[in-house]
Amino acid sequence: MKYPTVLLNKSVKLSVLFSFVLLLGSCSQRDESPEGATGAGVLSGVVSLDGSSTVFPISEAVAEEFLSVAPRVRVTVGVSGTGGGFKKFLAQETDINDASRAIKESEAIIAEANGITYLEIPVAFDGLSVVINSNNDWVDSLTVAELQKIWQPGSTVDSWDDIRPEWPSEPLRLYGPGTDSGTFDYFTETINGESGASRPDYTASEDDNVLVQGISGDPYAMGFFGYAYYIENRDKLKVVPIDGGNGPVIPTTTTINDGSYIPLSRPIFIYLNSASLARPEVSAFVDFYTDNAAILASEVGYIALPDDMYQESRDKVSAF
C-alpha cells in the first residue's frame, strides 16, 4: 500500500483546526479544569518531548503545525537518543519519548518501580538505510552476512577489500548512531544478534546530520541511519541495496511498507506518560499528533502506517 506525500495546504489546516476544536471537548472529559475546554486560543502550558533523532523530524513537524492552532502552548522537542530520552521519561522529566525501538524490559521495570504507566504509540514505518559516499562506484549491494562481518564485535574488517577482494584496498571508515540510539539498538540486534553488540571503532553521534556530513565528505566511508535522513540528503549520498536472502533491495516507500526491504524495516514510536494526559495541553497535542502523523511522516520522508493503526492509537489514548 502506498501513501502519497500530502502538503498541509489551507484546506487541510482548516480541517485540522476544526478537528482540534472537537478534540478539546474530549480533553475536558479527561481533565475537569475549565482550561481544558475553553478552546485553542486560551489553551496554554508546556509539552516536552525528547529521545530518538530518527523520530525527531516527525515530532518537530507536528510541533510546528500544532503551534498554528494552539499558539500559547510551547512544545519542546529534544534529541538525546532513544535510550537517553527514556532516562528522562522514566525520571518524569518529559511527557513523551520519541523512540526508534520498543521499550526495553529493564526500562519497563524502572517505569513500574517509579509508578509510571505509559502508552506505546506507533507513528510511522522506517527503513534503516545503509549509505556510502556518492563517489563510491564499487559497492552495488551488501548481504546481511557482510554487514555482520563489518559491524560485529571483534571485526577484522579494516579495508574495503576485506569485504570483497575485488573492492579497493582502501581504509573503510565507519559512521553510525551512538549507543543511546534506538537505531543502534535495532541495527545491532538485527544484524549482530544482540542489542548493543558492535565493534567500537567507528565515528558515533546521536545527531544524524553529523553522520551525513562525515559520510558525504569521505569517499571511503559507510554508515547507517533512518530513511528520512537518506531522503533528505540523497543528493550527497548513495543508499546501498541490502540482500536479506531474496536478492538486493533498496529502501523505498513501497519496499518498506510491503516488508520486502528486510531485515531493516521497522515501526517507530512515541511513548506517552499517561499521567501527563490529564493536562489538557498534552492531551490536545497527542490527539493532534495521532490525527496528523500520517501526513507529516510522509512529508519528512517516512512511511505512513495503515489508517486502522492510527485509529487504534486514538482509541487507546481516549481510553485514558
N, C-alpha and C positions, 0 to 999 in steps of 0.2 A: 504494500500500500504506500503510495507516495503522497506526501504532504507538501504542497507548494508554499514558497515564501510569500507572505502576505504583509503588506505595509499597513501600519496603523494610520489610515487616512482619516479625513474628517468624519466620515460617516461611521467608521469603526469606533473612533473616540467618543462620538455621541452615544453610540450603543453601549460602550464601556461605562460612560458616565451614568446612563440610565440604569445599567445593571448595578452600578455602585450604590445608587440611591436605594435600590431594592435590597441589597445585601446589608445595608445599615440596619434595616429592620430586624434581620436575623441576628446581627451583632447585639442588639439591645436585649434579645432573649437570653444571651449568654452573660450580659452584664447589665444590671438593673440601673446603673447610674444614668442620669439624663444625657451625659455627653455621648453615650453610645447610640443615641437615636436623634441627635439634633442636626445631622446632615454633614455633607462633606466640607462645607465652608467653615465649620467650627470644630471639626474633629482635629485633635492635636495629640502630641506626645512623640515618643521616640520608638522606633522599631530597629533592633540591632541584629545583624547577620554577620557571620564570619565563616571561614572554612575554605572549601575547595576552590582553587584557581580555575578548575575546569567548569564548575557550575557558576562561577563569578559572572561571566558575560550575561547569562540569563537573569540572574538576580539583579545585576546592575540595570539591565534594560527594564525589568519590572519596576524597580525603584524609581527610575526616571519617569516612566509613564504614570505611576501612582501619584507622583508629585502634581501632575496636571489635574487630578481630581481631588486630591487631599493636600493642598499646598502647605498646611500648617503642621503636617506630620513629617518628622525628619527620619529618614531611613538611612542607616549606615551599613555599608557592605564592606567587610574586611576580607583579607586574603592571607590566611596563615596556614593553609593546607587543611585537608580533611581532619587529620589527627590533631593538629593544633587547634582547629575550630572546635572539635569535640571536647578538648580540655576546657575551653572557655564555656561551652554549652553546659557541660556537666558541673561546672562551678557556678552555674546560673548567672554568668556574666553576659550572655546573649540570649535572644529569644528564639533564634533559628540558626541551624548549622547547615551550610552547603556541604554536600558530601558526594564524592565520586566513587564511593563504595558503601556497602551496608555497614551499620554499626557493628563493632567487634563485641564478642562475648565479654571481654574484660571491661569494655566501656559500658555495656548494658548492666554489668554488676555494680559499677560505680553509680550509675543512674538510679538503680534500685536503692542502694545504700543512702543516697542523698535525697530520696523521696521524689525523684523526678519521673514523671510519666511523659511519654513523648509519642509523637506520630511520625511515621516514615511516609513521605510523600514522593513518589517518583515524578520527575518533571520533564524528562526527555530521554532519548537514546543518544549514545555517543559511540563512536568508533575510534578507539585509541589508535593513533596514527604513528607509524614509524617513518621518519623523514631523513632525508640526506640533502646535501648541498646541491643547488641547481646545476652546478658544473660537473657533478658526478655522472659519467657516461658508461659506467661498467656494471652497476647494480640494476638488474632487471626484476629481481624478486628476492625474497628470503623465505626460507621454510621456518616453521616453529622450532625445529631441531637446531637450525643455525642461530636463531635468536637465543635459544638456551645456551648454546656453545659460547656465544658472545657475552651474555649477561650473567651466567651462573657464578656463584661464589667460587673463587679459585680459578677462574677462567685464565687460560694462557693465550687468548687471542689478543695480540698486540698490533697486528698489521692486517691490512685488507686481504693479503694472500693467505693469512691463517684461516680465513673463512672459506675461500675457494682459491686454489693455487693459480688460476688464470687471472686473478684480480691483482692490482698493483701492489708492489712491495713497499707500501707507504703506511705510516702510522695511522691507526684507527683511533680517533678521538671521540669519546662518547659524552653525550649530554642527556640528562633526564631529571625528573622531579626529585625533590628531597624526600627524606624518609617520613616526614609528616604528611606526605601527599597520599590521597586515596588512589590516585593514578599509579603511583609507585607500588602501593599495596596490591592493586589489581593486576598490574603487569607482572610483578614478581610471582604472585600466586599462580597466575595463568601460565606463564612461560617456565618458571623455575620450580613450580610445585609447592611453594611455601611463601606466604606473605612476608615480605621483608628480606627474602633471600636474594642477595645481589652482590656482584663484585663492587667494591667500594671506590675503585679508582676511576671515577667519572666526574664530570662537572655537574654539580647538582644545584637546583634552585627551585624554590616554591613559586617563583614568578616565571610563567611560561614564556613571557616576552624576552626574558634573559636567554632562555634556551633557543628561541628563534634567532636572536642576534648572534649567538655563538655558532650555530649550525650554518646560518646563511653567510657567515664570514670565514668559514673554514672548509676548503674543498674536500677534506678527508674526514669530515665529521658525520656522525649519525646520532639520532636521538629519538625520543618519543614524547608525545603529549596528546591532549584531547583534539578531536576532529575540528572543532571551531577554530583553533589556533592555526591549524594547517590551512583551512579555507581562507582565513584572513590573510595568510602570508604565502599563498600558493605561487605568487609571482617571484618569491625569493627561494622557495624550497621545492623539492620533489618528494612525493609520497611513494613509499615502497610497497608494491603488491605483496601480500602475505599468503603463503601456501599453508593452509591449515589441514591439508590432506586431500583436497579436491581441486588442486591447481591454484595458481596465484590469483588473488582477488584484491582490488583496491577498495578502500573505504569510500562509499558514496551514500547519498540519501537512500538509494534503493537497497544496496548490499547490507547496510547497517540495519535497515528496517526489516528486511526479509530474513536476516540471520545468516546470509551466505558469507559475510565477512567474519570469519571465525579464526581464532577464538577471542578476538579483541573487541567485539561489540558488547555493550553493557548499558544498563539503565543508570541514570544519575538522579540524585535525590536532594530534597531538603528535609531536615528533621525539625519538628516543632515541639517546643516545650508547651505541654497542654495547659499549664498554669498561665502562661502568657496570653493564651486565647481569651482569658477573662477580661483583658484590656481591649477596649473597642478598636483602638488604632491597629493593634496586632491582628485582631480578628478580621478587620476590613482588609488589611494588607494581604493576609493569607488567602482570603476569598478572591481578591483581585489577582493574586499570583496564579491560583488554580484555574481561574477563568481565562487568563491570557497567556499561560505558559506555552501553549501550542503555537500561537502566532509569534511570540517573541523568541522562543527557542529556534524556530525556523529562521528568523531574521538574523540571528547571531551565529548561525552555522550548524546548529544541532538538528535533530530529527524529532518531530513531534510524536508523542505517544498516541495510540488509538483513543478516540473520544471517550470510550467506556472506562478507560483507566483514569482519565481526569474526573469523570463523573464519580467514580468510586472514591477518589480522593476527596471530592467535595462532600460526599456522603459521610466519610469518616470525620471530617472536620465538623460538619453540622452536628454529629452525634455528641460532640463535646460542648 
